[in-house]
Amino acid sequence: MRKNSKADIVAAICLLLVSFLVFWISKDFPSSKTGIGVSTFPKLLAGLLIIFSIVIIIQAIKNSSFSKKEPTFKEFKKGHKLIVAVIIILIIYIQMLEVLGFILSSFLLLITLMFVFGERRKIILLLVPLLFSVILYLVFSKMAMVFLPEGIIENIFF
């Protein structure tokens, strides 16, 4: 658990507000005959984020010491570097989507982000992005009939 409970509470409240906004906006998305439509994934994701935000708020309040310790300049600088790195990685991901397709681009994005945020276990770095990318592709392209950029992998296997 992080030591800065105030930051956890503020971040969780911001995430909670964004989640409610996503849920509210996605209610107007069209639905399909199968019941799984364009709005299903955003609603599911927003619902999960709402639950996790509430859990973070409860844990932060429960474990709070609310110390007056401010982050050091080194911690502040590290946080900003992470934000810039994630933005650059996402821009590269968007550019790669049309060239490599959804599955390969998302796989590379997730490996990179997980590595940047500190994951070093090779099996986790390979399995989680692979499963997540393939499952998302199948749910959106096959079940919800949402067009996703196709690349080498999609053309060979799907």
DRENDRENGU-982540 format. One record per residue: x, y, z of N, C-alpha, C in turn. Coordinates in nm, 2 decimals. Atoms other than C-alpha are relative to their C-alpha. Layout:
! residues N
> X  Y  Z  X  Y  Z  X  Y  Z
...
END
This chain:
! residues 158
> 0.08  -0.12  0.00  0.00  0.00  0.00  0.09  0.12  0.00
> -0.07  -0.13  0.00  0.12  0.35  -0.08  -0.01  0.07  0.13
> 0.00  -0.07  -0.12  0.21  0.58  0.20  -0.09  0.13  -0.01
> 0.07  -0.12  0.02  0.03  0.88  0.05  -0.15  -0.02  -0.02
> 0.15  0.03  0.01  -0.34  0.82  0.13  -0.08  0.11  -0.06
> 0.07  -0.11  0.07  -0.45  1.17  0.02  0.01  -0.01  -0.15
> -0.02  0.02  0.15  -0.31  1.11  -0.33  -0.09  -0.11  -0.05
> 0.08  0.12  0.04  -0.49  0.77  -0.34  -0.15  0.04  0.00
> 0.14  -0.04  0.00  -0.82  0.93  -0.24  -0.03  0.10  -0.12
> 0.02  -0.10  0.11  -0.79  1.22  -0.49  0.00  -0.08  -0.13
> 0.00  0.07  0.12  -0.69  0.98  -0.77  -0.12  -0.09  -0.02
> 0.11  0.08  0.01  -0.97  0.74  -0.69  -0.13  0.08  -0.02
> 0.12  -0.08  0.03  -1.23  1.02  -0.68  0.00  0.05  -0.15
> 0.00  -0.04  0.14  -1.11  1.14  -1.02  -0.04  -0.12  -0.09
> 0.03  0.12  0.08  -1.13  0.79  -1.16  -0.15  -0.04  0.02
> 0.14  0.02  -0.03  -1.47  0.75  -1.00  -0.09  0.09  -0.09
> 0.08  -0.10  0.08  -1.60  1.07  -1.18  0.01  -0.04  -0.15
> -0.02  0.04  0.14  -1.45  0.96  -1.51  -0.08  -0.13  -0.04
> 0.08  0.12  0.02  -1.61  0.62  -1.47  -0.15  0.02  -0.02
> 0.14  -0.03  0.01  -1.95  0.76  -1.41  -0.03  0.07  -0.13
> 0.02  -0.07  0.12  -1.91  0.99  -1.71  0.00  -0.10  -0.12
> 0.00  0.10  0.11  -1.81  0.69  -1.94  -0.13  -0.08  0.01
> 0.12  0.08  -0.01  -2.10  0.49  -1.81  -0.12  0.08  -0.05
> 0.11  -0.09  0.05  -2.34  0.78  -1.87  0.00  0.02  -0.15
> -0.02  -0.03  0.14  -2.21  0.85  -2.22  -0.04  -0.13  -0.08
> 0.02  0.12  0.07  -2.22  0.48  -2.32  -0.14  -0.05  0.00
> 0.13  0.05  0.00  -2.58  0.43  -2.23  -0.08  0.04  -0.13
> 0.06  -0.04  0.13  -2.67  0.60  -2.56  0.05  -0.07  -0.12
> -0.06  0.07  0.11  -2.46  0.37  -2.77  -0.10  -0.10  -0.05
> 0.10  0.10  0.05  -2.66  0.13  -3.00  0.03  -0.14  0.06
> -0.01  0.13  -0.04  -2.72  -0.22  -2.89  -0.03  -0.10  -0.12
> 0.02  0.10  0.11  -2.72  -0.54  -3.10  -0.11  -0.10  0.04
> 0.10  0.10  -0.03  -2.96  -0.83  -3.13  0.05  -0.10  0.10
> -0.05  0.10  -0.09  -2.73  -1.05  -2.93  0.01  0.05  0.14
> -0.01  -0.06  -0.14  -2.74  -0.82  -2.63  0.14  0.06  0.03
> -0.13  -0.06  -0.02  -2.37  -0.75  -2.66  0.02  0.10  -0.11
> -0.01  -0.11  0.11  -2.34  -0.42  -2.84  0.13  0.08  0.03
> -0.11  -0.10  -0.01  -2.10  -0.13  -2.87  0.01  0.05  0.15
> 0.00  -0.06  -0.14  -2.20  -0.01  -2.52  0.04  -0.10  0.11
> -0.02  0.10  -0.10  -2.13  -0.34  -2.34  0.14  0.02  0.07
> -0.14  -0.01  -0.06  -1.75  -0.30  -2.29  0.02  0.13  0.08
> -0.02  -0.12  -0.08  -1.75  0.06  -2.19  -0.08  0.00  0.14
> 0.08  0.01  -0.13  -2.03  -0.01  -1.93  0.07  -0.09  0.09
> -0.07  0.09  -0.09  -1.85  -0.31  -1.80  0.13  0.05  0.06
> -0.12  -0.06  -0.04  -1.52  -0.13  -1.78  -0.03  0.11  0.11
> 0.04  -0.11  -0.09  -1.68  0.17  -1.61  -0.05  -0.05  0.13
> 0.05  0.06  -0.13  -1.86  -0.05  -1.36  0.11  -0.06  0.08
> -0.11  0.06  -0.07  -1.54  -0.23  -1.27  0.09  0.12  0.06
> -0.08  -0.11  -0.06  -1.35  0.10  -1.23  -0.07  0.07  0.11
> 0.07  -0.06  -0.11  -1.63  0.24  -1.01  0.02  -0.09  0.13
> -0.02  0.09  -0.12  -1.60  -0.07  -0.78  0.15  0.01  0.05
> -0.14  -0.01  -0.05  -1.22  -0.05  -0.77  0.03  0.14  0.06
> -0.02  -0.14  -0.05  -1.23  0.33  -0.71  -0.05  0.00  0.15
> 0.05  0.00  -0.13  -1.45  0.27  -0.41  0.08  -0.08  0.10
> -0.09  0.08  -0.08  -1.22  0.00  -0.28  0.12  0.07  0.04
> -0.12  -0.08  -0.03  -0.92  0.23  -0.31  -0.03  0.10  0.10
> 0.03  -0.11  -0.10  -1.10  0.51  -0.12  -0.02  -0.06  0.14
> 0.01  0.06  -0.13  -1.20  0.27  0.16  0.13  -0.04  0.06
> -0.13  0.05  -0.05  -0.85  0.12  0.19  0.08  0.12  0.04
> -0.08  -0.12  -0.03  -0.69  0.47  0.18  -0.05  0.06  0.14
> 0.06  -0.05  -0.12  -0.93  0.59  0.46  0.04  -0.09  0.12
> -0.03  0.10  -0.10  -0.88  0.27  0.66  0.15  0.00  0.04
> -0.14  0.01  -0.03  -0.50  0.28  0.64  0.07  0.13  0.00
> -0.06  -0.13  0.01  -0.45  0.65  0.64  0.07  0.05  0.13
> -0.07  -0.07  -0.11  -0.20  0.83  0.85  -0.01  0.15  -0.03
> 0.01  -0.14  0.04  -0.26  1.15  0.66  0.12  0.08  0.05
> -0.11  -0.08  -0.04  0.09  1.26  0.72  0.02  0.12  -0.09
> -0.02  -0.12  0.07  0.20  1.60  0.61  0.12  -0.01  -0.09
> -0.11  0.02  0.08  0.49  1.46  0.42  -0.03  0.02  -0.15
> 0.02  -0.03  0.14  0.50  1.61  0.07  0.10  -0.09  -0.08
> -0.09  0.08  0.09  0.65  1.41  -0.22  0.13  0.08  -0.02
> -0.13  -0.07  0.03  1.02  1.49  -0.28  0.00  0.04  -0.15
> -0.01  -0.05  0.14  1.13  1.66  -0.60  0.03  -0.12  -0.09
> -0.04  0.12  0.08  1.28  1.32  -0.72  -0.13  -0.08  -0.03
> 0.12  0.07  0.02  0.94  1.15  -0.67  -0.09  0.08  -0.10
> 0.08  -0.08  0.09  0.76  1.44  -0.84  0.05  -0.01  -0.14
> -0.06  0.01  0.14  1.00  1.43  -1.14  -0.02  -0.14  -0.06
> 0.03  0.14  0.05  0.96  1.05  -1.17  -0.14  -0.02  -0.05
> 0.14  0.01  0.04  0.58  1.08  -1.18  -0.02  0.07  -0.14
> 0.02  -0.08  0.12  0.60  1.34  -1.46  0.07  -0.08  -0.12
> -0.07  0.08  0.11  0.85  1.12  -1.66  -0.09  -0.12  -0.04
> 0.09  0.11  0.03  0.60  0.83  -1.63  -0.11  0.05  -0.09
> 0.11  -0.05  0.08  0.32  1.04  -1.77  0.04  0.03  -0.14
> -0.06  -0.03  0.13  0.53  1.16  -2.06  0.02  -0.13  -0.08
> -0.03  0.13  0.06  0.64  0.81  -2.13  -0.13  -0.07  -0.05
> 0.13  0.07  0.04  0.28  0.67  -2.14  -0.06  0.08  -0.11
> 0.05  -0.07  0.11  0.17  0.95  -2.37  0.07  -0.03  -0.13
> -0.08  0.03  0.12  0.45  0.88  -2.61  -0.03  -0.14  -0.05
> 0.03  0.14  0.04  0.38  0.51  -2.60  -0.13  -0.01  -0.06
> 0.14  0.00  0.06  0.01  0.57  -2.67  0.00  0.06  -0.14
> 0.00  -0.06  0.14  0.09  0.79  -2.97  0.06  -0.10  -0.10
> -0.06  0.10  0.09  0.32  0.52  -3.11  -0.10  -0.12  -0.02
> 0.10  0.10  0.02  0.04  0.26  -3.05  -0.10  0.04  -0.10
> 0.10  -0.04  0.10  -0.21  0.46  -3.24  0.05  0.00  -0.14
> -0.06  0.00  0.13  0.03  0.49  -3.53  0.02  -0.14  -0.05
> -0.02  0.14  0.03  0.10  0.11  -3.52  -0.13  -0.07  -0.03
> 0.12  0.07  0.01  -0.26  0.01  -3.52  -0.03  -0.03  -0.15
> 0.03  0.02  0.14  -0.32  0.05  -3.90  0.10  -0.09  -0.07
> -0.10  0.08  0.07  0.01  -0.11  -3.99  0.01  -0.15  0.05
> -0.01  0.14  -0.05  0.03  -0.41  -3.75  -0.13  -0.06  0.04
> 0.12  0.06  -0.04  -0.33  -0.46  -3.66  -0.03  0.01  0.15
> 0.04  -0.02  -0.14  -0.52  -0.46  -3.33  0.08  -0.09  0.09
> -0.06  0.10  -0.10  -0.38  -0.78  -3.17  0.15  0.03  0.02
> -0.15  -0.02  -0.01  -0.01  -0.72  -3.24  0.03  0.13  0.07
> -0.03  -0.13  -0.06  -0.02  -0.35  -3.16  -0.04  0.00  0.15
> 0.05  0.00  -0.14  -0.22  -0.41  -2.84  0.09  -0.08  0.09
> -0.09  0.09  -0.07  0.01  -0.69  -2.74  0.13  0.08  0.04
> -0.12  -0.08  -0.02  0.32  -0.47  -2.78  -0.02  0.12  0.09
> 0.03  -0.11  -0.10  0.15  -0.18  -2.60  0.00  -0.05  0.14
> 0.02  0.04  -0.14  0.06  -0.38  -2.30  0.13  -0.05  0.06
> -0.14  0.04  -0.05  0.41  -0.54  -2.27  0.08  0.12  0.03
> -0.08  -0.12  -0.02  0.57  -0.20  -2.30  -0.05  0.07  0.13
> 0.06  -0.07  -0.12  0.33  -0.04  -2.04  0.03  -0.08  0.13
> -0.03  0.08  -0.12  0.37  -0.33  -1.80  0.14  0.01  0.04
> -0.15  -0.01  -0.03  0.75  -0.31  -1.83  0.03  0.14  0.06
> -0.03  -0.13  -0.05  0.75  0.07  -1.78  -0.05  0.01  0.15
> 0.05  -0.01  -0.14  0.54  0.03  -1.46  0.06  -0.10  0.09
> -0.08  0.08  -0.09  0.78  -0.23  -1.32  -0.02  -0.15  0.00
> 0.02  0.15  0.01  0.66  -0.58  -1.42  0.13  -0.05  -0.07
> -0.12  0.06  0.06  0.97  -0.80  -1.49  -0.02  -0.15  -0.02
> 0.02  0.14  0.02  0.83  -1.15  -1.48  -0.04  -0.03  -0.14
> 0.01  0.03  0.14  0.86  -1.29  -1.83  -0.13  -0.06  -0.04
> 0.13  0.07  0.02  0.56  -1.52  -1.81  -0.12  0.09  0.00
> 0.11  -0.10  -0.01  0.33  -1.24  -1.70  0.01  0.10  -0.11
> -0.02  -0.10  0.11  0.48  -1.00  -1.96  -0.05  -0.06  -0.13
> 0.04  0.06  0.13  0.39  -1.25  -2.23  -0.15  -0.04  0.00
> 0.13  0.06  0.00  0.07  -1.42  -2.12  -0.12  0.11  0.02
> 0.11  -0.10  -0.02  -0.14  -1.12  -1.99  -0.03  0.08  -0.12
> 0.03  -0.08  0.12  -0.10  -0.90  -2.30  -0.05  -0.09  -0.11
> 0.05  0.09  0.10  -0.15  -1.20  -2.53  -0.15  -0.03  0.02
> 0.14  0.04  -0.03  -0.47  -1.32  -2.36  -0.09  0.13  -0.01
> 0.08  -0.12  0.00  -0.60  -0.96  -2.32  -0.03  0.04  -0.14
> 0.01  -0.05  0.14  -0.54  -0.86  -2.68  -0.09  -0.10  -0.08
> 0.08  0.09  0.08  -0.69  -1.18  -2.83  -0.15  0.00  0.05
> 0.14  0.00  -0.05  -1.00  -1.18  -2.60  -0.07  0.13  -0.04
> 0.07  -0.13  0.04  -1.07  -0.81  -2.67  -0.03  0.00  -0.15
> 0.02  0.01  0.14  -1.03  -0.87  -3.04  -0.12  -0.09  -0.03
> 0.11  0.09  0.03  -1.27  -1.16  -3.04  -0.14  0.06  0.05
> 0.12  -0.06  -0.05  -1.53  -0.98  -2.82  -0.05  0.11  -0.09
> 0.04  -0.11  0.08  -1.53  -0.67  -3.03  -0.03  -0.04  -0.15
> 0.01  0.02  0.14  -1.48  -0.80  -3.38  -0.10  -0.11  -0.04
> 0.08  0.11  0.04  -1.67  -1.13  -3.37  -0.14  0.01  0.07
> 0.13  0.00  -0.07  -1.94  -1.08  -3.10  -0.07  0.13  -0.02
> 0.07  -0.13  0.01  -2.01  -0.70  -3.11  0.00  0.05  -0.14
> -0.01  -0.05  0.14  -1.93  -0.67  -3.48  0.05  0.14  -0.01
> -0.06  -0.13  0.01  -1.71  -0.37  -3.42  0.13  -0.02  -0.08
> -0.12  0.01  0.09  -1.44  -0.31  -3.69  0.12  0.04  0.08
> -0.13  -0.03  -0.06  -1.09  -0.33  -3.55  0.10  -0.01  -0.11
> -0.10  0.01  0.10  -0.78  -0.27  -3.76  0.06  -0.14  -0.01
> -0.05  0.13  0.02  -0.66  -0.60  -3.91  0.14  0.01  -0.05
> -0.14  0.00  0.04  -0.30  -0.69  -3.95  0.04  -0.15  -0.03
> -0.05  0.13  0.04  -0.08  -1.00  -4.01  -0.07  -0.11  0.08
> 0.05  0.10  -0.09  -0.21  -1.20  -3.71  -0.15  -0.02  -0.03
> 0.14  0.01  0.02  -0.58  -1.13  -3.77  -0.03  -0.07  -0.14
> 0.02  0.06  0.13  -0.55  -1.23  -4.14  0.04  -0.15  0.00
> -0.04  0.14  0.00  -0.37  -1.56  -4.06  -0.10  -0.08  0.09
> 0.07  0.08  -0.09  -0.57  -1.68  -3.76  -0.16  0.02  0.01
> 0.14  -0.03  -0.01  -0.91  -1.51  -3.78  -0.06  0.04  -0.13
END
